[in-house]
């Protein structure tokens, strides 16, 4: 197809001109089965699983540091700060979601 090419409209047997098909153009439509999209449940469960792992990691590192002494204190502090930051962000996101839900409920139809 050349740039600037405008295909002809085919109005044969069409009662509504807004339903006319363009001739000479290939239209590929994707169904929901063809395009893999993660579900909201999967995204939420993966996020919470990552949060849980981030919170458990400093505890395990602290246990190893106290029993074997093989863990660097800097790594322990970084893991602890990361877990604290993730919990804070998750709390803020959950608060915003609840606030948005309350605003949606207040909409009058």
N, C-alpha and C positions, 0 to 999 in steps of 0.2 A: 504494500500500500504506500503510495506516495504521500509526502507531506503536502497538506493542503487539499487532499482528495476528500470530497464530500460524497458519500454514497447516497444513492437515490432511496427515497422512502417508498416502501411497498404498502399501498393502502388497499390491496385486493382483498375483499371479503372482511375488511375491518370496519366495524360500525363506529368505534371510538378511535379518533386519530391519535390519541395519547397511548394507545396500545400497539401502534405501528412498529414493525420490526425493520431494522436497517438491513438491507440486502448487501451481500458482499463482505460483511463483517462477521468474524467469528467471536461469539460470546461464550465464554467459559464461566459457568457459575459453580461455585464450590458449595457443597452441602456441609452441614455441621459435622458429618461423619468423616469427611475428607480432611478437614482442618482440625488438628489436634489442639484442643484448648484445655488447660487445666481447670478443674472445677474449683469453686470457691472453697469447698470443704477440703480439697487436697492442698490448696495454697495455705489455708489457715492451719491445718494440722502440721504441715511441714514447717511453718513459721514457729509454731509452738514447740515442736520437737527440737528445732535449732535453739530456741530460747532455753529449753530445759537442759540441753547438752551444755550450753554456755554457762548455766548456773551450777551444774554439777561439776564441771571441770575444775574450778578453783577449790572446791571442797576436796576433791581427790588429790589435787596438787598439794594442798595444805596437809592432808594426811600423810602423803609421801615425804613432805619436807620435815614433818615431825618425827616420823618413824625411821626413815633411811637417810634423810639429809641430802638426797640426790637432786633436789629441785632447787633451781636458782630463785632467790627471793624476788628478783626483778620480774621473772616470768610469772611468778605467782601474783604479784601486784598487778601486772598487765592483764592477766586473766580475770582477776577480781574486778578491775575497773571496766573491762569489757562486759562482764556479766551485769554489773550495776548499770551501765549505760543501756544495755539491751532491755533490762527490766523497766528502766525509766521511759524509754521510747515506747515500749509495749503498753505501759500504763497510760501514756499520753494518747496513743492511738485509740485505745479502748475507750477512753473518756470522750474523744472526738466522735467516735462512732455512736456512742450513746447519745451525745448531744444532737447529732444529725438525726438520729431516729426520733428523738423527742420533737424536733422541729418538724419532721415529716408528719408526725401524729397531730401536730397543732394546725396543720394546713386544713382550712375549711373548704369544702367543695360546694 
